[in-house]
Every structure is written in C-alpha cells, then in structure tokens.
Amino acid sequence: MNYESSMNFYKNLIESGLANYLSGIKNIEKNLMESMGYSLLSGGKRIRPILMMAFHELFGGNPIDIIPFACSIEMIHTYSLIHDDLPCMDNSNLRRGKPSNHIAFGEELALLAGDALLTNAFDIITSDKILNLFNAEKIVKVTNLLSSAAGASGMVSGQIIDLSINEKNANINLILDMYMKKTGLLIECAAQMGAVLANASDEQLGIVKEYGRVIGLEFQLVDDVLDIYGDENVIGKPSGSDNKNNKHTYLSICGLEKTKEKIRDLTCEAVDILNDLGEGTKFLKELTVSLGCRVS
Amino acid sequence: MNYESSMNFYKNLIESGLANYLSGIKNIEKNLMESMGYSLLSGGKRIRPILMMAFHELFGGNPIDIIPFACSIEMIHTYSLIHDDLPCMDNSNLRRGKPSNHIAFGEELALLAGDALLTNAFDIITSDKILNLFNAEKIVKVTNLLSSAAGASGMVSGQIIDLSINEKNANINLILDMYMKKTGLLIECAAQMGAVLANASDEQLGIVKEYGRVIGLEFQLVDDVLDIYGDENVIGKPSGSDNKNNKHTYLSICGLEKTKEKIRDLTCEAVDILNDLGEGTKFLKELTVSLGCRVS
C-alpha cells in the first residue's frame, strides 16, 4: 500500500471503531451519547491512533486487533479538547470548524461528556474481548502507559503549566516542558502502546519512545505556526487565537524562521531515529515528513 | 477485632495509602498536587474502600494488599464530588465543612484536579508493583469493573439523569434509576472489586453484587434524609440544599416516614443477603446497620 492508501486504511479502522464503540455503550443517556459523539466523531486528524497502528504493524502486529486501544487514545485526546475549550479554561467557541462542545450542548454536558470519554477510554481496553486477544500483562502495561501519560504527571500537569505561563516567567525551557507534557507524552504513549502490544523488545521500545518525544514536539511547533499563520477555513478554528490570548509560545519567543528551522531539524531527527528500527518504516517516515509540513 | 477497631484499621490503611500515593507522584505541578490533596485528604467517610477491604478479607484476602485498589475508588469518588460542585453543575461552595475545591483553588484547577484524580485512579491499579502481587487477568477485570461503573453507562449517566429531573418528569422510577447509577454502581463496584481480587466464586460474586445494589440505595436514601434533616455542623455542608435547589428526591416524593421505612427495609435486606455468604460477615453486618443510622 502507498502512503495515502495506508492513511485511509488506518483512518477508516479508527472512524468505524469509534462509531461502533460509542453506539454499543449500554444504558447511556441519549444526550450524553450525542455530546460524546459530537466531539469524538467530528473528523480529527487521528494522528495518535494512526501512529499506534503504524508502530504495531511495524513490529509485526495486525492494526485491526488494536482498534480498541487506538480508540482509547483518541477518546482521551478528545476529552482533553472538550475540557480545554470550557469557559474556565481557554473559553474557545470553535473547534474543528464547529461550535465547541459546550456551545452546542451546554457546560454541564460538555464537562460530563469529557469525563465519560476519559473514563471509558479505560473501559474499551479492558473488555473480555481484549482479554481474549492479548496477554493480560500487556494490557495492564499499556493501561499504565496511557493513564500515566494522560494523568497528573503528564497531560494534566502540561495544562497546569500552560495556565501558569505569563509575561514574567515565560522562557523556552518552561514552554518546552509544557509542550512535552501537554502534547508530547500522549503522542509518545500512542507509539509505545502500538509497539508494546506487538511485543517489541526493550531496546526497540527505547527507540520508539525517543521517536515519540521528537515527533510530539514537532507536532506542537507546527500547531504554533498554524495558529498564527494558518488558514482558519482549513484549521477549523480562528487563527491568531494564541496572539489574541497573549499566549507565550515557542514561536512568540523565537520567531517564525527559528521555529520553522526547529521543525525541519526535528523532522530530520525523527526520520533518523526511524532508521535505527530497520526495514519497514517507509510509512512512518512519510508520516513524519507530512506532519512537519501539514496545513491543518 | 471489634467493629471500631476494624473501622480504624481500614481507615488508617486508606488514609496513609492515599497520602503516600499522592506524595509519590513524580513531575507533578505543586498547585495541582495541592488541589488534589485538598479534596482527597479531607477526611471523607471512605465507605467505598472500606467495603472493598471488608469483602476482600471476607473471601480470604489481606486488605493491605489492595490498598491501591481501595485508593483508586476513593479517587474516583473524590473527582466526582469536585466536578459535581463546580458552578456549571451544583454550584456548591461547601464540602466536608470546607470551601469546595473550586472556591479554594479556582475553577481551572478544580476541573484539572478532578481530571487527574480520575486518570490516576487507573494508574495506581496498574503499576508494576500491582502486577507483582496480583494475577494480570484479575487486574484487567477489576479495571473494567471500575471504568464501567464510573463511566458513560454508570456514574456519568447518573449525573446526567440528575440534571434532567424536573417538576414534570420526576417520578420514583426515574429517581431510583438515577440513584442506582449516580451512587449505587460505584458502591457495588467497590464490594465486587474486593471480592474478585480475593478470587471469590461467580456465585459469591453474584451475592456481593446484590448486596452492593441494596446498600448503595440505602446509602443514598440516608443522604437524602441528612440533606434535609441533618445537622450541618456534622454533615459538613449546608442542610436543606436539596430543598433550596428544588431537587426531586425519594424523600421529597415519598415523605420522611416512608423513606425511613425504606431505609430500614433495605438494611434488613442487606443483612439477609450477607447471611448467604456464610461465616465471617459480622463486620459487614454492623457496617450495614450503622450506614442506615449514620448522622453524617
């Protein structure tokens, strides 16, 4: 399969996996399901689950087997966007070209839809069906990777740092720490989960982790650039919101040229790391490069 | 050990378990840890973890082994209280005799502390230490019980029903469904987790589940009564808040006498169910009775 076909193959698995899981939740209130589905099925880039599937396949696994795990990381990513958009946080009215969840459903429902997506991310990866397919110890290990990347040591602390950065304390190291926790760890976790579930060796896992860290930062720096210079019809939210909110970013401190240079450096570094994993990394290399020059 | 000694023994294990876990979280922002600790270590009744430990012991387990699991359910209970108190939900300023989390730390931090407690509940029960102590399949099973009871089919749907009940649709069946989901399922889950981790048989698990369902309802009905008739210095929040918020409860529909009678009936039913589990249920019986006549 070429790059486009692989992308479509992975994306279709993820879209149908998410839709199937959501519609199969029993005893759920109708408006809760609608609110969860509104954000979950609104066509994100699905970068995290795609990375998970690509690494799973690289180490000999079948991406179809890990659909629930791929869904789980997208559910956690989606919950974080819903909560991040709330009035007490970024107060964003638009997400992926549509009214944010709390604009469409109200704050209470948005809060609870986020809570449910987060909680059910751990439900979908621990079902009896999963226990029949995977070694139980592996399931426990990836559940731990996921909760650790998303929790108090990871993504949530990243959000806290983001809230704390101001005119006085803003500096590159603090911003890079925030990026790593807020965005990088979950991306790194996605790659690792795919590899662990395909029984990658400890040495291989170390390389995957290194790659995840680099690509996570690359991804966030491109986000910075798109926020200011992106076409809002393409990115699906008003451009310039970082400027408007007076956000301190890598871009606002280092400027456009240095940020673009850093993105190119990280792209090359990530491709180099993939070389250490031997054959079969063509798709991942193309993905790495295309993430560096994405426009949405 | 007599009842009081057992209660103190369990409670001490839980309090120190929660404090140790929280202080051991690495790379966490200081204010996030403070906000999490403010609500987590504020001396709740710890009913859910106590039930878990008591059932674990009943089936031959050592409560010390399951401290992380006991902590996890209390972390989920605590997150639900923090989010429930937020302005967009119940807008409660007082909890356990202290300002609510968002009053003390602001809405952003309260939201994120809740998110972190929920996420880390799945971290604490999937660590390498836990994998060394318990069969991995059992860990996956109780993780699934927990996420299922707390998630979209369970506690979160209970919250949604609670928000939806009004003058026009209020009826006993809807209220009982809300109680079961909002409060009952997590209590039932606590008892089941303790039993599963001690390798109880399927037949025993069925009885534990039945007990959990009855005690969960008993617990919620006593809450209704305490909200209206309790001493606010003892319950730690203003009494009459259900009246003030015009909440429709079992009590508001059936009246005090019928509610008290129902509590007594449920207490007797729960004690009867425990008889089906044979010897060793003395502590659980005393707990059942004391939950029925608690004043806070």
Boltz contact constraints between the chains, C-beta under 6 A:
constraints:
  - contact:
      token1: [A, 25]
      token2: [B, 152]
      max_distance: 6.0
  - contact:
      token1: [A, 25]
      token2: [B, 153]
      max_distance: 6.0
  - contact:
      token1: [A, 26]
      token2: [B, 153]
      max_distance: 6.0
  - contact:
      token1: [A, 27]
      token2: [B, 153]
      max_distance: 6.0
  - contact:
      token1: [A, 28]
      token2: [B, 152]
      max_distance: 6.0
  - contact:
      token1: [A, 28]
      token2: [B, 153]
      max_distance: 6.0
  - contact:
      token1: [A, 28]
      token2: [B, 157]
      max_distance: 6.0
  - contact:
      token1: [A, 29]
      token2: [B, 157]
      max_distance: 6.0
  - contact:
      token1: [A, 29]
      token2: [B, 160]
      max_distance: 6.0
  - contact:
      token1: [A, 32]
      token2: [B, 160]
      max_distance: 6.0
  - contact:
      token1: [A, 88]
      token2: [B, 107]
      max_distance: 6.0
  - contact:
      token1: [A, 88]
      token2: [B, 108]
      max_distance: 6.0
  - contact:
      token1: [A, 89]
      token2: [B, 108]
      max_distance: 6.0
  - contact:
      token1: [A, 107]
      token2: [B, 88]
      max_distance: 6.0
  - contact:
      token1: [A, 108]
      token2: [B, 88]
      max_distance: 6.0
  - contact:
      token1: [A, 108]
      token2: [B, 89]
      max_distance: 6.0
  - contact:
      token1: [A, 108]
      token2: [B, 163]
      max_distance: 6.0
  - contact:
      token1: [A, 112]
      token2: [B, 156]
      max_distance: 6.0
  - contact:
      token1: [A, 112]
      token2: [B, 159]
      max_distance: 6.0
  - contact:
      token1: [A, 115]
      token2: [B, 156]
      max_distance: 6.0
  - contact:
      token1: [A, 116]
      token2: [B, 151]
      max_distance: 6.0
  - contact:
      token1: [A, 116]
      token2: [B, 152]
      max_distance: 6.0
  - contact:
      token1: [A, 116]
      token2: [B, 156]
      max_distance: 6.0
  - contact:
      token1: [A, 118]
      token2: [B, 118]
      max_distance: 6.0
  - contact:
      token1: [A, 119]
      token2: [B, 147]
      max_distance: 6.0
  - contact:
      token1: [A, 119]
      token2: [B, 150]
      max_distance: 6.0
  - contact:
      token1: [A, 119]
      token2: [B, 151]
      max_distance: 6.0
  - contact:
      token1: [A, 120]
      token2: [B, 151]
      max_distance: 6.0
  - contact:
      token1: [A, 120]
      token2: [B, 152]
      max_distance: 6.0
  - contact:
      token1: [A, 122]
      token2: [B, 122]
      max_distance: 6.0
  - contact:
      token1: [A, 122]
      token2: [B, 147]
      max_distance: 6.0
  - contact:
      token1: [A, 123]
      token2: [B, 147]
      max_distance: 6.0
  - contact:
      token1: [A, 123]
      token2: [B, 148]
      max_distance: 6.0
  - contact:
      token1: [A, 123]
      token2: [B, 151]
      max_distance: 6.0
  - contact:
      token1: [A, 126]
      token2: [B, 140]
      max_distance: 6.0
  - contact:
      token1: [A, 126]
      token2: [B, 143]
      max_distance: 6.0
  - contact:
      token1: [A, 126]
      token2: [B, 144]
      max_distance: 6.0
  - contact:
      token1: [A, 131]
      token2: [B, 140]
      max_distance: 6.0
  - contact:
      token1: [A, 136]
      token2: [B, 136]
      max_distance: 6.0
  - contact:
      token1: [A, 136]
      token2: [B, 137]
      max_distance: 6.0
  - contact:
      token1: [A, 136]
      token2: [B, 140]
      max_distance: 6.0
  - contact:
      token1: [A, 137]
      token2: [B, 136]
      max_distance: 6.0
  - contact:
      token1: [A, 139]
      token2: [B, 140]
      max_distance: 6.0
  - contact:
      token1: [A, 140]
      token2: [B, 126]
      max_distance: 6.0
  - contact:
      token1: [A, 140]
      token2: [B, 131]
      max_distance: 6.0
  - contact:
      token1: [A, 140]
      token2: [B, 136]
      max_distance: 6.0
  - contact:
      token1: [A, 140]
      token2: [B, 139]
      max_distance: 6.0
  - contact:
      token1: [A, 143]
      token2: [B, 126]
      max_distance: 6.0
  - contact:
      token1: [A, 144]
      token2: [B, 126]
      max_distance: 6.0
  - contact:
      token1: [A, 147]
      token2: [B, 119]
      max_distance: 6.0
  - contact:
      token1: [A, 147]
      token2: [B, 122]
      max_distance: 6.0
  - contact:
      token1: [A, 147]
      token2: [B, 123]
      max_distance: 6.0
  - contact:
      token1: [A, 148]
      token2: [B, 123]
      max_distance: 6.0
  - contact:
      token1: [A, 150]
      token2: [B, 119]
      max_distance: 6.0
  - contact:
      token1: [A, 151]
      token2: [B, 116]
      max_distance: 6.0
  - contact:
      token1: [A, 151]
      token2: [B, 119]
      max_distance: 6.0
  - contact:
      token1: [A, 151]
      token2: [B, 120]
      max_distance: 6.0
  - contact:
      token1: [A, 151]
      token2: [B, 123]
      max_distance: 6.0
  - contact:
      token1: [A, 152]
      token2: [B, 25]
      max_distance: 6.0
  - contact:
      token1: [A, 152]
      token2: [B, 28]
      max_distance: 6.0
  - contact:
      token1: [A, 152]
      token2: [B, 116]
      max_distance: 6.0
  - contact:
      token1: [A, 152]
      token2: [B, 120]
      max_distance: 6.0
  - contact:
      token1: [A, 153]
      token2: [B, 25]
      max_distance: 6.0
  - contact:
      token1: [A, 153]
      token2: [B, 26]
      max_distance: 6.0
  - contact:
      token1: [A, 153]
      token2: [B, 27]
      max_distance: 6.0
  - contact:
      token1: [A, 153]
      token2: [B, 28]
      max_distance: 6.0
  - contact:
      token1: [A, 156]
      token2: [B, 112]
      max_distance: 6.0
  - contact:
      token1: [A, 156]
      token2: [B, 115]
      max_distance: 6.0
  - contact:
      token1: [A, 156]
      token2: [B, 116]
      max_distance: 6.0
  - contact:
      token1: [A, 157]
      token2: [B, 28]
      max_distance: 6.0
  - contact:
      token1: [A, 157]
      token2: [B, 29]
      max_distance: 6.0
  - contact:
      token1: [A, 159]
      token2: [B, 112]
      max_distance: 6.0
  - contact:
      token1: [A, 160]
      token2: [B, 29]
      max_distance: 6.0
  - contact:
      token1: [A, 160]
      token2: [B, 32]
      max_distance: 6.0
  - contact:
      token1: [A, 163]
      token2: [B, 108]
      max_distance: 6.0
